[in-house]
């Protein structure tokens, strides 16, 4: 694609700098081209080609942004898990946290995403880096704790 555009730009420069040239021979036919028409057509073609390349970049989603949004939502729930008024508030937060966390782990790149703001969780990484285990504790009103965990494979 870039070679084609380079050739078209070369032809435009060549025919716009040559004096007394107002015809361009393409293939086996002779077609009458006005240099201005040719220049305009080439400009439109280049503009469309460059916009197509830019559109491809825009269409590809940035999963890091999505993971950051998930992390913000998870952080609110994490604060409730740690600092909730009573165990029902903390249990409710855990009930919402686990499915949301699992959903975030399905995004490409989530395995390497640090989840830095979720400081209440502990992360255990396998020596060969094939999986991670996230765990945390849930405090009950009677002073007891329950360990909760989620694992992820690369």
N, C-alpha and C positions, 0 to 999 in steps of 0.2 A: 504494500500500500504506500509506504513512504517512497519507494523507488518510483512508483507511478507519479506521485505528486512532484518529486524532484524532476522527472522528465518533463512534466507539463510546465513547471516553472522555467526550466531551461528553454523550452520551445517559446514560451511567452517572451522571455528576455531576448531570444534570438530574433524573433519576428518583429518585436517592437523596436529593436535597434537597427535593423536592416532597412535601408532606404529603398523606396519604390517597391516594396513587397506588400501586396494586399491579398494575395491568394496563398492558400495552404493546400498542399496535395496530401491527401490521406488515402491509404489503401490504393485501390486501382482507379478510383473515381477522383475527379477534380471537383472540389467543392469550393464555392466562393464564400470566404469568411471575411468579414470586416474585422480588423484587429480589435476594435472596441468591443464588438460582440464576443470575440474569442476571449478577450481579457475579462469581460464581465462574467462569462460562463465559467471560466477557470476560477475566478474569485469565488463565485457561488459554490462551485464544487469543493474547493479547498475549505471554505467556511463550513459546509455540511460535513465534510470528512472529519474536520477537527472537532465539531460538535458531537459527532457520533462517538469519537474516542472519549470525549469528556463525559458523555452520557453513560458510557460503560463504567467509568470510574464512579459515577454517582449511584448507579444501580447496585453496585456491590456494597452490601451493608457493612457497617463498621460494628462488629460484634463487641468490641471493647466498650463502645458507648452504651450498648444494651446491658452489658455486664455491670457497668458503673451504675446504671439506673436500678438494676436489681439489687446491687449492693446497698444503695441508699435505702431502698424499701426494707431490706433485710436488717439494716442497722437500726431502724425504728423498732422493728420486732425484737431485735436482740436487746435493746435497752429495756423493753418490757419484760423480757425473759429474766434479766438480771435484777432489775429494780422495781418490778411490779409490786403493787400494794399487798397483794395476797396471792396464794398459790393458784387461785382460779384465773387471775389475770395472767400469771406466768404460764399456766397450762394452755390458756387460750392463745397466747403469743407463740408458744411452741407448736401448737396445732396449725397455725398459719405459717410459721417459719419453715417447717420441714418441707412441705410441698413446693413452696416458693424457692427454697434453696436447691431442691432437686431439679426444678425447672431451669434454674440458672446454670446448673451443671451440664445441661444438654447443649448449650451453646458451644460452637467451635472456639477453641482457645480457653475455655473455662478451666481446663486442667492446669494450665500455667498461670491463670489469673490469681493474684495473691489474696484477695478478700481481706485487705489490711484493716478495714474499719471494724471487722467482726472479731474484736480482741477477746471476747469471752470464749471463743472456740479454740481448741487445741488441734494442731494438725500433725499427723504422723505420716511420714513419707517412707515408702518401701525403699530399701537400699538400692534396688535396681530401677527405681522411679517408675514402676509400672502401675502403682495405685497409691491413693492417699486415703487416710481415714480422718474425718473431722469428728471431734467429740466435744461434748460440753456437759455440764451438770445442771440439773434443775433443782432449785431449793424449794422445799416444802415448808409450810408454816410451823410444823412440829420440830423443825431443825434437821430433818433428814434430807438426803440428797438422792437423786436418781441420775445415772449416767445415760446420756443419749448420744447416738453416733450416726454418721452417714459415711459411706465410702464411695469412692469414685475410681474408675479405671481410666487409663489414658486412652 
